[in-house]
């Protein structure tokens, strides 16, 4: 199947093409591992440490994903606005730029 015929779930085939995925997962795993190790060193109970790891991974992943996507969209919008403002067809920023095309997650 070609890339154009996959539909709206294309991001599931190659997660490395999704912006922010790699950094979010790496930081979430590192943070969850560190907190689980600290929890295990304090309690010596593996179940509590595993529970801490799962909960902290979830919190770190969601928080990291939201912040990274926000920053990604902000940078993209600034670049798009700068390109539009400096294009030879624009009238020196007198008119607002056209609306952004919808972004794929």
Residue pairs with C-beta under 8 A, 6 or more apart in sequence:
3 10
6 13
10 104
11 17
11 18
11 104
11 105
15 21
16 22
18 105
19 68
19 69
19 72
20 64
20 65
20 68
20 69
20 72
23 64
23 68
24 61
24 64
24 65
24 68
25 61
27 60
27 64
28 57
28 60
28 61
28 64
29 57
31 56
31 57
31 60
32 52
32 53
32 54
32 56
32 57
32 60
33 53
35 52
35 53
35 56
36 49
36 50
36 52
36 53
36 56
37 49
39 48
39 49
39 52
39 53
40 46
40 48
40 49
43 49
73 103
76 100
76 103
77 100
80 97
80 100
81 97
84 90
84 97
84 98
85 92
85 93
85 97
